[in-house]
Amino acid sequence: MIVADTNLIAYLLISGERTEQAERAYRRDPGWAAPLLWRSEFRNILSTYMRRGLLSLDRSAQLAEEAELLMNQREFEIRTREVLSLASASRCSAYDCEFVALAQHLGVPLVTCDGAILSAFPAIAHSLEAFVRTGPSAKGSELIVPNS
């Protein structure tokens, strides 16, 4: 299991330059977890794509449903004190620290492309590039959410 930040979820589901890497990360470890906050952040990403004319409302709603299926039963509530403690010890936002706190709580890596998180929390945060480079793919792990 890994904690996937919201951008990693978006890279997997919204075709783009990092989609292939996100697919490789998913094949390596399909057990993605995230704090409940990921839903709001993902909706914000979708709304930005809609405003820019890159996604329709129907496609955005479909992607949100696919993301919710992907993350089903692996969404967690995070204790405020843990988040604030991490935020006070770093220059990262409380939003970002929710992902760090969850990774620490679960004892699993956080996979992200966020340079500030990678710099502030090198013991738990792993870049997407490094994560897909290390180790073999998980056997039998196919993408359960279509990527289009």
N, C-alpha and C positions, 0 to 999 in steps of 0.2 A: 504494500500500500504506500501511496505517496499523498502529500497534500499538493493539490494543483491550484495555482492561483487562477484568478478569473481570466486573465489573458491567455493562459494555456488552454483553458476550456474553449475560449473563443477561437484560438488558432486551430483547434481540432475541428470545430464545427463550421467556421466561416472560411471558405477557401481563400488562401493567401500565401505569401512567401514562406510562412512558418508552418503551414499545414502539414507538410511531409514530416517535419521534425516532430510535431505534436502526435502524428499517427505513429511514428516510431516509439515515442515515449509511451503511448497507450499500449502498443504491442509489448513493450518491455514490462510494463506494470499497469494492468487495467483497473486496479483498485484505487481510483482517485477519490479523495476526500476533500472537503472544503468547509469553511464556516458558513453559516446561513447567509452571511453578507454577500456571498458570490452571486446570489440571485439578483440582487439590486444592481450590483456592478455589471452583470451580464446584460440586464435590461438597459442599462445606460449605454453600453457598447452598441446594442441593437438600435436604440433610438438615435445614436449618432450616425450609424450607417443609413438609417431611414432619412434623416435630415439631409444627408449628402446625396441622396438618391441612389444609393448602392444596394439597398434592400427594400422590398415592399413591406407593408404591414403584415400581409399574409405570410410571407417568407420569414419575417422576423418572429412572428408568433410560432411558426413551425419550428424554427431553430430553438426558441425558448423551451418548447415542449421536448425536443430532442435532448437538450441540455439537462432538463429536469429528470428525464429518464436515465441519462448517463450517471447523474449524481444521486439517484434514488437510494435512500437509506445510508448515505455516506455524507450527510450534512450535519454539522455540529454547532451547538451553541457554545460560546466561549465566555469564560469568566472575565468580567470587566477588569478586575484587579490585575490579572495576568497581562492583559492587553496594555493597560496603562503603564505597568511596570516596564514592559518591553519598549513602549513608545518613549518613556522618560529616559531610558538608557541608550536611545538611538535617535537618529534624525528621521526615522520612518514615521509615517502616519499611523494613527490608530487602526485605520482600515487595513494597512499592510501588516500590522502587528497581529491582527486576528489570525492571519494565515500562519505566521510564525508561531503564535501561541498554540494553535491546533497541532502543528507539526511536533512541537515539543511535548504536548500532552499525549499524542499518539506514539511518540518515539519513532517517527518516520521522517524522511526528507521532505522539504518543501521544494518543489520544482518551479522555477520562475525565470523570467528574463529581466526582472527589475534589478538594475544595477545597485540601487540604494540598499535593497534587501540583501542582495548577495554580498555587499561590502560590510553591512552591519552585522549580519548573522552567518558568517562563513561555515560554522559548524553544522548548521541545519539546512541552510539554503544552498541549492545546487542549480546551476544554470541548465537550461534546457539542452544546450549543446553538450555539456559534460554528461548529463544524464543519459542521453541517447547514445553517446560514445562508449560508455562503460557497460560491460556485461552483456550477456545474451538476451534475446527477446524471450518473454514468457511464452511457454508452449501453450498452444491452443487458445491464445488470446486474440480474438478477432474483434474488429470494431463493431460494437453493437448499435452504434448510431450512424446512419448514413451521412456521408460527407459530400455535399453538393453545393 
